Amino acid sequence: MALVTYIPRLIPLMFLTNKSLSPKVKQFLQFIPLTSLSILIVGGILTSSKEMILPTFAGIALAGLISYFKSNLVLSVFTAILASFLIINIF
């Protein structure tokens, strides 16, 4: 299983190590983490239960604000998880 997941990551790294990418390709690649996070968030919204609507929207709103002002993906995800956890345990 480790080889199956490692080989698709290794092959592009081997071929693209000494090549320079065009600015448009670099810009496109920078959007992949944000797109992946957006897909996870939308999936979470669509599958959330009625009890989880407030924590879901609070987490999304906080993640959006943090990512807008700080541009830090890890910090926005951690803040959203923490906010949702606190709302679930307080209410």
C-alpha positions in Angstrom: 0.0 0.0 0.0 2.9 2.4 0.7 4.3 1.9 -2.8 0.9 2.5 -4.4 0.6 5.8 -2.7 4.2 6.8 -2.9 4.9 6.1 -6.6 2.4 8.7 -8.0 4.1 11.3 -5.8 7.6 10.3 -6.7 7.4 10.1 -10.5 6.4 13.8 -11.0 9.0 14.8 -8.5 11.7 12.9 -10.5 10.7 14.4 -13.8 10.1 18.0 -12.7 13.0 18.5 -10.3 15.3 20.5 -12.7 12.5 22.1 -14.9 11.1 25.5 -14.4 7.4 25.9 -14.6 5.6 28.7 -16.4 4.0 31.4 -14.1 0.5 30.3 -15.2 1.2 26.7 -14.1 2.7 27.8 -10.8 -0.4 30.0 -10.2 -2.7 27.0 -11.0 -0.9 24.7 -8.7 -1.2 27.2 -5.8 -5.0 26.9 -6.0 -5.1 23.2 -5.5 -5.0 23.2 -1.6 -7.7 25.9 -1.5 -9.9 24.0 -4.0 -9.5 20.8 -2.0 -10.5 22.5 1.2 -13.5 24.1 -0.5 -14.7 20.7 -1.7 -14.4 19.3 1.8 -16.2 22.3 3.3 -19.1 22.1 0.7 -19.3 18.3 1.3 -19.5 19.0 5.0 -22.3 21.5 4.6 -24.4 19.3 2.4 -24.1 16.3 4.7 -24.4 18.0 8.1 -27.3 17.1 10.3 -29.8 19.6 11.7 -28.1 19.6 15.1 -24.8 20.5 13.4 -25.9 23.5 11.4 -24.7 26.1 13.8 -21.3 24.6 14.4 -20.9 24.0 10.7 -21.7 27.5 9.7 -19.7 29.0 12.5 -16.7 27.0 11.6 -17.0 27.9 7.9 -17.4 31.6 8.7 -14.4 31.6 11.0 -12.3 29.7 8.5 -13.2 32.1 5.8 -12.3 35.1 7.9 -9.0 33.6 9.0 -8.0 32.5 5.5 -9.0 35.9 4.1 -6.9 37.9 6.6 -4.1 35.6 7.3 -3.9 33.4 4.2 -2.9 30.4 6.3 -4.6 27.2 5.4 -3.6 25.3 8.5 -4.5 28.1 10.8 -8.0 28.5 9.2 -8.7 24.8 9.4 -7.5 24.5 13.0 -9.6 27.5 14.0 -12.7 26.2 12.3 -12.3 22.8 14.0 -11.8 24.5 17.4 -14.8 26.8 17.0 -17.0 23.9 15.9 -15.8 21.8 18.8 -16.5 24.6 21.3 -19.9 25.3 20.0 -20.9 21.6 20.1 -19.7 21.3 23.7 -21.2 24.6 24.9 -24.6 24.4 23.2 
